[in-house]
Amino acid sequence: MNLETWSPKAKFKFNLLPAKNIVAGGLLLALILGSVALGRMANEYLYWKKTESIYTAAIASAPVDYSFLKPFRNWKMGELGGLNAKSAISLVTNSGNPRTIFDKSPDQIMPIASLTKLLTAYISLKNYELDQITAISQRAVETEENIGGFGMGEKFTVERLLHSILIESSNDAARALAEIMGEQRFVSLMNEEAEKIGLKHTHFIDPIGLDPDYPGEGYNYSTANDLAMLVKYILQEADKNPEVAKIFEITRKDEYDITLADERFHHKAVNTNKLLNEFPDTFGAKTGQTPIAGQCLLVIMPQPKNGGHVINIILGSSDRFKDMENIINWINSAFVW
């Protein structure tokens, strides 16, 4: 076959009439659908115009609530400076996530002195009965310092000893509480609790917060951030457990009569926190001080509004009460609550 001279036997013919009908039908369908959509939009517009005043009034009467973002920073107030403390933090707690509103080297690992006794009190309340009686040991009496003037063999309830460690920060009373179950076991529970809470830079070797006697010996250490998390944890449990709430109730007392188990008067415990009168709405507080740790202080204030608390912690200060006063006053001015 010669391909150059080949031609089809039948001629193909394209019929334009059916194609025109298909195009015309498509256009008609698009026109109908567009008219329906346009009519719906027109109806919605007319309805909106009729009800515009109603919706405008509703929006005006129900503005957006931005309170969950508080406290707002008041930038007319400058930054806080001039603190003696080596480390500090102010943490706002409420129903949402905690928020740090001030800090200074909050993750610096520091000795924490008698701030230790906050956890000592917590472990005691979780494991002992308040009316449980214990005798003061010779080892407790020989512990550094003699706050409370405890004597060997004297008997006290757990509740009285808790008042002594949280108000006057007695080392003897702290050791006596730990010795009820055995100090080694007690300190193990402290470290287990710290691990459970997630305190990654905290460790305890005693229930007191003593300085080491010799170079290279261990001591209780933590960070301002870890301690704030510890306080937050105890606050949350205090909301559910009235016995745990006693920790903060006790720290708010100016003074307290310590009596023996037979109710005879032993001595008057006077609070070591000199800011109780300066800030009478203090929710809780704890002092601490040793030559190596310097001056430490925890003060928990209620939020001015919206519930919750402001946890303020100072470590390694040479003037803890002045530092804390400056922090609390600055927070009240530098933020809108």
C-alpha positions in Angstrom: 0.0 0.0 0.0 1.3 3.4 -0.9 0.8 5.4 2.3 1.2 8.7 0.5 -1.8 8.1 -1.6 -4.0 6.5 1.1 -7.3 8.1 2.1 -10.1 6.9 4.4 -13.0 5.1 2.7 -15.6 6.9 4.7 -15.6 10.6 5.6 -16.2 11.7 9.3 -18.6 14.5 9.9 -18.9 16.4 13.3 -22.5 17.3 14.2 -22.5 20.7 15.9 -26.2 20.7 16.9 -26.0 18.3 20.0 -22.8 20.2 21.2 -24.6 23.5 21.0 -27.5 22.0 23.0 -25.1 20.8 25.8 -23.4 24.1 26.1 -26.7 26.0 26.2 -28.0 23.6 28.9 -24.9 24.1 31.0 -25.2 27.9 30.8 -28.8 27.7 31.8 -28.0 25.5 34.8 -25.2 27.9 35.9 -27.6 30.8 35.5 -30.3 29.0 37.7 -27.8 28.1 40.4 -26.3 31.6 40.4 -29.7 33.1 40.7 -30.5 30.9 43.7 -27.2 31.8 45.4 -27.7 35.4 44.7 -31.2 35.3 46.1 -30.0 33.6 49.3 -27.3 36.2 49.8 -29.9 39.0 49.2 -32.2 37.4 51.8 -29.4 37.1 54.4 -28.4 40.7 53.8 -31.9 42.0 54.3 -32.2 39.9 57.4 -28.9 41.2 58.8 -30.0 44.8 58.1 -33.2 44.2 60.0 -31.4 42.7 63.0 -28.2 44.8 62.9 -29.3 46.9 65.9 -30.0 43.8 68.0 -26.6 42.2 67.3 -24.8 45.5 67.9 -26.4 45.9 71.3 -25.6 42.3 72.2 -21.9 42.7 71.4 -21.7 46.0 73.3 -23.3 44.5 76.4 -21.0 41.4 76.4 -17.4 42.6 75.7 -14.6 40.1 75.4 -13.2 39.1 78.8 -9.4 39.4 78.9 -9.1 38.8 82.6 -7.4 35.5 82.0 -4.3 37.4 80.7 -3.9 39.4 84.0 -1.8 40.6 85.5 -0.9 43.1 82.8 2.5 44.8 83.0 2.3 48.5 83.8 5.2 49.8 81.8 5.1 53.2 83.4 6.9 51.4 86.3 10.6 50.6 85.6 12.2 47.3 86.3 13.0 46.2 89.8 16.7 46.5 90.7 19.0 46.8 93.7 18.1 43.5 95.3 20.7 42.1 97.7 19.4 38.6 97.1 21.5 36.3 94.9 18.3 34.6 93.7 14.6 35.4 93.7 11.3 34.6 92.1 7.7 35.8 92.1 5.2 33.2 90.8 1.5 33.9 90.2 -0.8 30.9 90.7 -4.4 30.5 89.8 -6.7 28.1 88.1 -4.5 28.3 84.9 -0.8 27.8 84.4 1.6 29.4 86.9 3.3 32.6 85.6 6.6 34.1 86.6 6.3 37.9 86.9 9.7 38.5 88.4 12.9 36.6 88.8 16.6 36.9 89.4 18.8 33.9 88.7 15.8 31.6 89.6 17.6 28.4 88.6 20.8 29.0 90.6 21.3 26.1 93.0 21.6 27.5 96.5 21.5 26.3 100.1 18.0 26.9 101.5 18.5 26.9 105.3 15.3 26.6 107.2 13.0 27.0 104.2 13.6 23.2 104.4 11.1 23.1 107.3 8.2 23.8 105.0 8.6 20.3 103.6 9.4 18.9 107.0 6.0 20.1 108.2 4.3 18.7 105.1 5.9 15.2 105.6 5.0 15.3 109.3 1.3 16.2 108.5 1.1 13.4 105.9 2.5 10.7 108.2 1.7 11.6 111.8 -1.4 12.4 113.9 -1.5 15.9 115.4 -2.1 14.6 118.9 0.7 12.0 118.6 3.2 12.4 121.5 7.0 12.2 121.2 9.9 12.7 123.6 12.8 15.0 122.9 16.0 13.1 122.4 19.5 14.0 123.5 20.6 14.3 119.9 17.7 16.7 119.2 18.8 18.9 122.1 22.4 18.9 120.9 21.4 20.1 117.4 22.8 23.6 116.5 21.0 26.5 118.2 18.7 26.2 121.2 15.5 27.9 120.0 12.7 26.8 122.2 14.9 25.6 125.0 13.8 22.0 124.7 15.1 19.5 127.2 15.8 15.8 126.8 12.9 13.6 127.8 10.3 16.4 127.5 7.2 15.3 125.7 5.2 17.3 123.1 2.5 16.6 120.6 3.3 16.8 116.9 1.0 19.8 116.7 3.1 21.8 119.2 6.4 20.9 117.5 4.9 22.0 114.1 4.2 25.4 115.7 7.8 25.6 116.9 9.4 24.8 113.5 7.1 27.1 111.5 6.9 30.1 113.9 10.2 30.3 115.6 12.1 27.9 113.3 13.4 25.6 116.0 16.0 23.1 114.8 15.5 20.8 117.9 11.8 20.5 117.1 12.4 19.7 113.4 14.8 16.9 114.4 12.4 15.6 117.0 9.7 15.3 114.4 11.9 13.4 112.0 13.1 11.1 114.8 9.5 9.8 115.3 9.9 7.5 112.3 13.6 7.7 112.1 15.5 10.6 110.6 16.9 8.6 107.7 13.5 7.4 106.6 12.1 10.9 107.1 14.7 12.5 104.8 14.1 9.7 102.2 10.5 10.7 102.1 11.4 14.3 101.7 13.5 13.4 98.6 10.9 11.1 97.3 8.3 13.9 97.5 10.7 16.3 95.8 11.1 13.8 92.9 7.4 13.2 92.6 6.7 17.0 92.3 9.4 17.3 89.7 12.0 19.3 91.6 15.0 18.5 89.5 17.5 20.7 91.4 16.6 19.9 94.9 18.0 17.5 97.5 17.8 17.1 101.3 20.2 15.5 103.7 18.4 16.6 106.9 15.0 17.9 108.0 16.5 21.3 109.2 18.7 23.0 106.6 22.0 23.0 108.5 25.3 24.2 107.1 27.9 21.5 106.6 30.3 21.1 109.5 33.3 20.5 107.2 34.2 21.4 103.6 32.8 18.8 101.1 29.9 17.7 103.3 26.4 17.8 101.9 23.7 20.2 102.6 20.1 20.9 101.6 19.9 22.7 98.3 17.4 23.9 95.8 16.6 26.8 93.5 14.1 29.6 93.8 12.1 28.1 90.9 12.0 24.6 92.5 10.9 26.0 95.8 8.1 28.0 94.1 6.9 24.8 92.5 7.0 23.1 96.0 5.0 25.8 97.5 2.5 25.7 94.6 2.1 22.0 95.1 1.5 22.3 98.9 -1.0 25.2 98.3 -3.0 23.0 95.8 -3.2 20.2 98.4 -4.1 22.6 101.1 -7.2 23.5 99.1 -8.4 19.9 99.5 -6.8 18.9 102.8 -7.5 21.0 105.9 -4.6 19.4 107.8 -2.1 20.5 105.2 -3.7 23.9 105.2 -2.5 24.2 108.8 1.0 24.8 107.6 0.1 28.2 106.3 -2.3 29.0 109.2 0.5 28.4 111.6 3.0 30.6 109.8 0.5 33.5 110.0 0.5 33.6 113.8 2.5 36.3 115.5 3.1 34.1 118.5 2.0 30.9 120.1 2.2 29.3 123.5 4.1 26.0 123.3 2.9 23.6 125.9 4.0 20.2 127.0 1.9 17.1 126.3 0.3 17.5 129.7 -0.7 21.0 128.8 1.9 22.7 131.1 3.3 25.9 129.6 6.8 25.5 128.2 7.6 28.7 126.3 6.2 31.4 123.9 7.1 31.0 120.3 7.5 34.4 118.5 7.4 34.6 114.7 10.7 35.2 113.0 8.9 36.9 110.0 9.2 40.7 110.7 6.9 41.5 107.7 3.7 40.1 109.2 2.6 43.5 110.4 3.8 45.2 107.2 1.7 42.9 105.1 -1.2 41.7 107.3 -2.9 39.9 104.5 0.1 37.5 104.2 -1.2 34.0 103.4 1.9 32.2 104.5 5.6 32.7 105.1 8.8 31.0 106.3 12.2 32.4 107.2 15.7 30.8 106.9 19.2 31.8 107.7 22.7 30.3 108.1 26.2 31.7 107.6 26.6 29.8 104.2 23.0 30.1 102.9 22.6 33.8 104.0 19.1 35.1 104.6 16.2 33.3 102.9 12.5 34.2 102.9 9.3 32.9 101.5 6.2 35.1 101.6 2.9 34.0 100.0 0.5 36.9 99.2 -3.1 36.6 97.9 -3.6 37.9 94.4 -5.2 41.4 94.6 -8.0 40.1 92.3 -9.0 36.9 90.5 -8.1 34.6 93.4 -4.9 32.6 93.5 -1.6 33.5 95.2 1.7 35.2 94.5 4.6 33.1 95.8 7.7 35.2 96.5 11.0 33.6 97.4 14.4 35.1 98.2 17.6 33.2 98.6 21.1 34.3 99.6 20.2 37.8 100.7 22.0 40.1 103.2 18.7 42.0 103.9 15.8 39.6 103.2 13.0 41.7 104.7 14.0 44.9 102.8 14.4 42.8 99.6 11.0 41.2 100.1 9.3 44.5 100.9 10.7 46.0 97.7 9.5 43.0 95.6 6.0 43.0 96.9 5.6 46.8 96.6 7.0 46.8 93.1 4.7 43.9 92.0 1.6 45.9 93.3 2.7 48.9 91.2 4.2 47.3 88.2 1.2 45.1 87.3 -2.5 45.7 86.7 -4.5 43.1 88.5 
